[in-house]
Amino acid sequence: MPVLFNKMERGNPANPLDPRLWYPILKSTGLMKEREIAKLLSEETTLNPKEAEMAIFQLFKVVVRLLLDGHTVQLGPLGSFRLTARAHGVPTEAEVTSSLIRKLMVRFTESADMREAIAKATFLDIAALSNR
């Protein structure tokens, strides 16, 4: 199935005097929650939907624990997760403490397999759907 997009005109917030330009904006077709994902997993494996849902929940718990222990977590052909921090800088090394960390963030880096699979995407203008 193609990835859907809308057309949207946007200005440059950094310079409002720049001309407005048109961009393709990807359109979500909906939110898939763990229960629906578990059902799809159960269709591809020997797990029943409840077992697949529990596996997803347990995977979450394990990934969080590993990230908080300082690990980068690689999930096969999906990619890897790691923690990064947004922090304030100070002039000297002696002033560096954990209190400078403002926010922890989880970063995902897709694997080469994921990049290759996503690169095969095709696109469809949502406006074309209404013209059918």
Secondary structure, 3 states (H helix, E strand, C coil): CCEEEEEEEECCCCCCCCCCEEEEEECCCCCCCHHHHHHHHHHHCCCCHHHHHHHHHHHHHHHHHHHHCCCCEEECCCEEEEEEEEECCCCCHHHCCHHHEEEEEEEEEECHHHHHHHCCCCEEEHHHHHCC
